[in-house]
Amino acid sequence: MKILVINPGSTSTKVALFEDTERIVEKKIDHSREELSAFSSIKAELPMRISRVKDFLHEHETSPGELDVIVSRGGMHPPVRHGAYVIDDELVETLLDRPVEQHASNLGAGIAQAIAAEGDGVPAFIYDSISVDELIPLARFSGIKGYDRRSFSHTLNTRAVARVIAEREGFDLLKSNVIVAHLGGGISMNLQSNGEIIDVVSADEGAFSTERAGGVPIYQAARIAREEGADALYAYEIGEGGFTSYLGTNDAREVERMAANGDEEACLVLDAMGYQVAKAIAGLATVVNGDVRAIVLTGGMSHMKRLTDAINERVSFIAPVFLMPGELEMEALATGAYRVMRGEESAEVLGDRYVGLLG
C-alpha cells in the first residue's frame, strides 16, 4: 500500500511516502520568509504548497494515480472526536474559509484533495486533527460563561506515543489512563482515559516553552495589555515569551549548553520549566483520582536530561515515567490511514460530526 503523508507547518511542509507502515522517503520542504511574504493570507499559499508537494512526487517518480491513499494533518476546524475523517469539499472549504483559527495546518486537506483529484479519486483523509475535543463537562469551565476552555493539544503525536508505550509495556490503552506531555516549541499535555482525551493543559495555559509564555497570571496579563498593548501580550504567547524572554534565545540546545557551563540563570529557567510541567501533570492526575498507568514525555525538548530529570523527580510517585524523544507525527498519519484502508478503523464524514460538538 503506497501512502502519501502531508504535514504543513508555518514555515515548512513535511511530506513522506510510506509502503504500508514503512517510511520509504521523507522531505521537509522549507518555505522562506521571502517566499511566504508574497502571500496575503494562509489560504493564498495553497497553490504554491500544492506545487511543491507535486514536485516531491515527481522527484521520486511517483504519480498521484500510483498512490493508494493520501493522509494529511488536520487543521483548526470545529471540534470532533479522534480518528480519521474523509477529505471532501465541505472539510476543505471549512478549513480554508471558516476555520476556528488561522493556522498553516488548515492547508493540509486542500493539498491532499488537489493531488487526490489528479489520481482519479484516490482516498484522502485527515487523522487526529488539532481540533480533537473529547473533554468531559467539568473540564470545559474557564470561570467565565461563554468562554469555555478549548481542547487544543498535540493530539497527533501524543496519541501515537501513548499507543507505542501501551504496546511496549503490555497494557490496554482502551482500559487505562495515560498522561502525555509534549515538550516542544509549545508545551501541551493531555490525559487519555480509555482511549479518549478527556482533559488537556494547552500551550497557552500551562508551562512556558522555548518561545511561548504559557499560562500568564490574569492580573499580569491585564497589566501587560494596559502597558504594552494587546498585540504585545499575544506576541508573548506565540514567539516572545519563554526562553526568548528570559534568556534571549529560543534555541533549547543553546539553553542546555548554557546550563551545562554553569550559567545560573539558565539552570534556574530550565528547572522552572520542569517545575511547571510537573505541576500540570499532577493536576491532570487528579482528574482520575491518581489512577494513572503511565506518564510519557515526548517532543524535541524531551531530549534534555536536566529538564526530564526535573519532571521525573516530581511526578514519578504518580506513575512510571517514559521518554519518547522527538515526535511520531508522520508515522501516526501513515499508520492511521493504513488502519482505515485495512478496515481496522472507519473514517467519518466531518460535516456529520459538527452537530452536538460545538456547545
C-alpha positions as CSV (number, residue, x, y, z in Angstrom):
1,M,0.0,0.0,0.0
2,K,1.6,3.3,-1.1
3,I,0.7,6.2,1.2
4,L,1.5,9.9,0.8
5,V,1.7,11.8,4.0
6,I,1.4,15.6,4.2
7,N,2.1,17.7,7.2
8,P,2.0,21.5,6.7
9,G,3.6,23.9,9.2
10,S,4.1,27.6,9.4
11,T,7.4,27.7,7.5
12,S,7.6,24.2,6.0
13,T,5.6,21.3,4.6
14,K,6.7,17.8,5.6
15,V,6.0,15.1,3.1
16,A,6.7,11.4,3.0
17,L,6.0,8.2,1.1
18,F,5.2,5.1,3.0
19,E,4.8,1.5,1.8
20,D,2.3,0.0,4.3
21,T,3.8,1.3,7.6
22,E,7.4,1.6,6.4
23,R,8.7,5.0,5.5
24,I,10.5,5.0,2.1
25,V,11.4,8.7,1.8
26,E,10.7,11.9,3.7
27,K,11.4,15.5,3.0
28,K,11.0,18.8,4.8
29,I,10.1,21.4,2.2
30,D,11.2,24.7,3.7
31,H,9.3,28.0,2.8
32,S,11.5,31.0,3.3
33,R,10.2,34.2,4.9
34,E,10.7,35.9,1.5
35,E,8.6,33.2,-0.3
36,L,5.8,33.4,2.3
37,S,5.7,37.3,2.3
38,A,4.3,37.2,-1.2
39,F,1.0,35.8,0.1
40,S,-1.7,38.0,1.7
41,S,-3.1,35.1,3.7
42,I,-2.5,31.4,4.6
43,K,-5.2,30.4,2.1
44,A,-3.3,32.2,-0.6
45,E,-0.4,29.8,-0.1
46,L,-2.4,26.8,-1.2
47,P,-1.4,26.7,-4.9
48,M,2.3,27.1,-4.0
49,R,2.2,24.3,-1.4
50,I,0.3,22.0,-3.8
51,S,3.0,22.7,-6.5
52,R,5.8,21.9,-4.0
53,V,4.3,18.6,-3.0
54,K,3.8,17.7,-6.6
55,D,7.5,18.4,-7.2
56,F,8.3,16.0,-4.4
57,L,6.3,13.2,-6.1
58,H,8.0,14.0,-9.4
59,E,11.4,13.8,-7.8
60,H,10.6,10.3,-6.6
61,E,9.0,9.2,-9.8
62,T,5.5,8.8,-8.3
63,S,2.3,9.9,-10.0
64,P,-0.9,10.6,-8.0
65,G,-2.5,7.7,-9.7
66,E,0.0,5.3,-8.2
67,L,-1.0,6.2,-4.6
68,D,-3.4,4.1,-2.7
69,V,-4.3,6.7,-0.1
70,I,-3.3,10.2,0.9
71,V,-3.4,11.4,4.5
72,S,-2.9,14.9,5.9
73,R,-2.5,16.6,9.2
74,G,-5.9,18.0,10.2
75,G,-6.4,21.7,11.0
76,M,-8.4,24.1,13.0
77,H,-12.0,23.0,12.1
78,P,-14.9,22.7,14.6
79,P,-14.3,20.1,17.4
80,V,-14.5,16.4,16.6
81,R,-13.6,13.0,18.1
82,H,-10.2,11.5,17.4
83,G,-9.5,9.3,14.3
84,A,-9.9,9.6,10.6
85,Y,-12.2,12.0,8.6
86,V,-12.8,12.0,4.9
87,I,-11.4,15.0,3.0
88,D,-14.3,16.4,1.0
89,D,-15.4,19.8,-0.3
90,E,-17.1,20.8,3.0
91,L,-14.0,20.0,5.0
92,V,-11.6,21.9,2.7
93,E,-13.9,24.9,2.5
94,T,-14.3,25.0,6.3
95,L,-10.5,24.9,6.8
96,L,-9.8,27.5,4.2
97,D,-12.7,29.9,4.6
98,R,-14.2,29.3,8.1
99,P,-11.5,27.9,10.4
100,V,-11.7,28.2,14.1
101,E,-8.3,29.9,13.9
102,Q,-5.8,30.7,11.1
103,H,-3.1,28.0,11.1
104,A,-0.9,26.5,8.4
105,S,-2.3,23.0,9.1
106,N,-5.6,24.2,7.6
107,L,-3.9,23.8,4.2
108,G,-3.3,20.1,4.5
109,A,-6.7,18.9,3.4
110,G,-6.7,21.2,0.4
111,I,-3.3,20.0,-0.7
112,A,-4.4,16.4,-0.3
113,Q,-7.7,16.9,-2.2
114,A,-5.9,18.5,-5.2
115,I,-3.4,15.6,-5.5
116,A,-6.2,13.0,-5.0
117,A,-8.2,14.6,-7.8
118,E,-5.2,14.1,-10.2
119,G,-5.1,10.4,-9.1
120,D,-8.7,9.7,-10.2
121,G,-10.2,9.9,-6.8
122,V,-7.5,8.4,-4.5
123,P,-9.0,8.2,-1.0
124,A,-7.8,11.1,1.2
125,F,-8.2,11.6,5.0
126,I,-7.1,13.7,7.8
127,Y,-6.2,12.0,11.1
128,D,-6.2,13.0,14.8
129,S,-6.5,16.7,14.0
130,I,-5.6,19.6,16.2
131,S,-9.3,20.1,16.9
132,V,-9.9,16.8,18.6
133,D,-12.3,17.6,21.5
134,E,-13.3,14.9,24.0
135,L,-13.3,16.9,27.1
136,I,-15.6,15.9,30.0
137,P,-18.1,18.6,31.0
138,L,-16.2,19.6,34.2
139,A,-13.1,20.3,32.1
140,R,-14.8,22.9,30.0
141,F,-15.3,25.5,32.7
142,S,-13.0,28.6,32.4
143,G,-14.6,30.7,35.1
144,I,-16.3,33.0,32.6
145,K,-19.6,32.0,31.0
146,G,-19.4,31.8,27.2
147,Y,-15.6,31.4,27.2
148,D,-15.2,27.6,27.6
149,R,-11.7,26.1,27.8
150,R,-10.6,24.7,24.4
151,S,-9.2,21.2,23.8
152,F,-6.0,22.2,21.9
153,S,-3.0,19.9,22.4
154,H,-0.5,18.0,20.3
155,T,-3.1,15.3,19.6
156,L,-1.5,13.5,16.7
157,N,1.9,12.9,18.4
158,T,0.6,12.3,21.9
159,R,-1.9,9.7,20.9
160,A,0.8,8.0,18.8
161,V,3.4,7.8,21.5
162,A,0.7,6.6,24.0
163,R,-0.1,3.7,21.6
164,V,3.6,2.8,21.3
165,I,4.1,2.8,25.1
166,A,1.0,0.7,25.7
167,E,2.1,-1.9,23.1
168,R,5.6,-1.9,24.5
169,E,4.6,-2.2,28.2
170,G,1.8,-4.6,27.5
171,F,-1.3,-2.7,28.8
172,D,-4.6,-1.9,27.1
173,L,-4.7,1.8,26.2
174,L,-8.5,1.5,25.9
175,K,-8.8,0.5,29.5
176,S,-6.1,2.7,31.0
177,N,-5.3,6.3,32.0
178,V,-2.2,7.9,30.4
179,I,-0.8,11.4,30.7
180,V,1.4,12.6,27.8
181,A,3.4,15.9,27.9
182,H,4.6,17.2,24.5
183,L,7.7,19.4,25.2
184,G,8.3,21.4,22.0
185,G,8.1,24.9,20.7
186,G,4.8,24.9,22.6
187,I,4.2,22.7,25.6
188,S,0.9,20.9,25.9
189,M,-0.3,17.8,27.7
190,N,-3.3,15.7,27.9
191,L,-5.0,13.0,29.9
192,Q,-6.0,10.0,27.8
193,S,-8.6,7.9,29.5
194,N,-9.8,4.7,27.9
195,G,-8.7,6.0,24.6
196,E,-10.2,9.5,24.7
197,I,-8.6,12.8,25.6
198,I,-10.8,13.9,28.5
199,D,-8.7,16.9,29.7
200,V,-5.8,19.0,28.4
201,V,-3.3,21.6,29.5
202,S,-2.9,23.7,26.3
203,A,0.2,25.7,25.3
204,D,-1.5,28.9,26.4
205,E,-2.4,27.8,29.9
206,G,0.4,25.6,31.2
207,A,4.2,25.8,31.3
208,F,6.3,28.3,29.3
209,S,8.3,26.9,26.5
210,T,11.1,28.0,24.2
211,E,9.2,31.0,22.9
212,R,5.7,30.9,24.5
213,A,4.8,32.4,27.8
214,G,2.3,29.7,28.7
215,G,-0.3,30.5,31.4
216,V,0.4,34.1,32.3
217,P,-1.4,35.0,35.5
218,I,-4.5,37.0,34.7
219,Y,-3.6,40.2,36.6
220,Q,-0.2,40.2,35.0
221,A,-1.8,39.7,31.6
222,A,-4.1,42.6,32.2
223,R,-1.1,44.7,33.2
224,I,0.8,43.8,30.0
225,A,-2.3,44.6,27.9
226,R,-2.6,48.0,29.6
227,E,1.0,48.9,29.5
228,E,2.3,47.3,26.3
229,G,-1.0,46.6,24.3
230,A,-2.9,43.5,23.4
231,D,-0.6,42.8,20.5
232,A,2.4,42.6,22.8
233,L,0.5,40.2,25.1
234,Y,-0.3,38.0,22.1
235,A,3.3,38.2,21.0
236,Y,4.5,36.8,24.3
237,E,2.2,33.8,23.7
238,I,3.4,33.0,20.2
239,G,7.1,33.9,20.0
240,E,8.4,36.4,22.5
241,G,7.9,34.5,25.8
242,G,9.6,31.6,27.5
243,F,13.3,31.2,26.9
244,T,13.2,34.1,24.4
245,S,12.1,36.4,27.1
246,Y,14.2,35.1,30.0
247,L,17.4,34.2,28.1
248,G,17.3,35.9,24.8
249,T,17.2,32.7,22.7
250,N,14.6,30.2,21.6
251,D,17.2,27.5,21.0
252,A,16.7,24.8,23.6
253,R,20.1,23.3,22.8
254,E,21.8,26.6,23.5
255,V,20.0,26.9,26.8
256,E,21.1,23.4,27.7
257,R,24.7,24.3,26.9
258,M,24.4,27.4,29.0
259,A,23.2,25.4,31.9
260,A,25.9,22.8,31.5
261,N,28.5,25.5,31.5
262,G,27.3,26.7,34.9
263,D,25.1,29.7,33.8
264,E,22.9,30.0,37.0
265,E,20.1,31.9,35.3
266,A,19.8,29.2,32.6
267,C,19.8,26.5,35.2
268,L,17.0,28.3,37.1
269,V,14.9,28.8,34.0
270,L,15.2,25.2,33.0
271,D,14.3,24.0,36.4
272,A,11.3,26.3,36.5
273,M,10.1,24.9,33.2
274,G,10.3,21.4,34.7
275,Y,8.6,22.5,37.8
276,Q,5.7,24.0,35.8
277,V,5.3,20.9,33.6
278,A,5.3,18.6,36.7
279,K,2.6,20.7,38.4
280,A,0.4,20.4,35.3
281,I,0.9,16.7,35.1
282,A,0.0,16.3,38.7
283,G,-3.1,18.4,38.1
284,L,-4.3,16.1,35.3
285,A,-3.7,13.0,37.6
286,T,-6.3,14.3,40.0
287,V,-9.0,14.0,37.3
288,V,-8.8,10.2,37.5
289,N,-8.1,10.2,41.3
290,G,-4.4,9.3,40.7
291,D,-5.2,6.2,38.7
292,V,-2.5,6.7,36.1
293,R,-0.9,3.8,34.3
294,A,1.9,5.8,32.6
295,I,3.3,9.3,32.1
296,V,5.0,9.9,28.8
297,L,7.4,12.8,27.9
298,T,7.7,13.5,24.2
299,G,8.6,16.3,21.8
300,G,12.0,17.8,21.0
301,M,12.8,19.0,24.5
302,S,12.4,15.5,26.0
303,H,16.0,15.1,24.7
304,M,17.1,17.5,27.5
305,K,18.2,15.4,30.5
306,R,18.2,18.2,33.0
307,L,14.6,19.1,32.1
308,T,13.2,15.5,32.1
309,D,15.0,14.7,35.3
310,A,13.4,17.7,37.0
311,I,10.0,16.5,35.8
312,N,10.6,12.8,36.7
313,E,11.7,13.7,40.2
314,R,8.4,15.3,40.9
315,V,5.9,13.0,39.2
316,S,7.3,9.5,39.3
317,F,5.4,8.9,42.5
318,I,2.2,9.1,40.4
319,A,3.1,6.5,37.7
320,P,6.1,5.2,35.8
321,V,7.6,7.9,33.5
322,F,8.6,7.0,29.9
323,L,10.7,9.1,27.5
324,M,9.8,9.2,23.8
325,P,12.0,12.0,22.4
326,G,11.1,13.7,19.2
327,E,7.8,13.2,17.5
328,L,5.9,10.5,15.5
329,E,3.6,12.7,13.5
330,M,4.4,11.3,10.1
331,E,4.3,7.7,11.3
332,A,1.0,8.4,13.1
333,L,-0.6,9.8,10.0
334,A,0.6,6.9,7.8
335,T,-0.4,4.2,10.3
336,G,-3.8,5.8,10.9
337,A,-4.5,5.8,7.1
338,Y,-3.2,2.2,6.9
339,R,-5.6,1.0,9.5
340,V,-8.5,2.7,7.8
341,M,-7.7,1.2,4.5
342,R,-7.4,-2.3,6.1
343,G,-10.8,-1.8,7.7
344,E,-9.4,-1.8,11.2
345,E,-10.8,1.8,11.7
346,S,-13.5,3.7,10.0
347,A,-13.4,7.2,8.6
348,E,-16.1,9.7,9.5
349,V,-17.5,12.5,7.3
350,L,-16.7,15.7,9.2
351,G,-19.9,17.5,8.5
352,D,-21.9,14.8,10.1
353,R,-19.9,15.3,13.3
354,Y,-20.5,19.0,13.8
355,V,-23.9,18.7,15.4
356,G,-23.7,18.3,19.2
357,L,-19.9,19.0,19.3
358,L,-20.0,22.8,19.3
359,G,-21.8,23.5,22.6
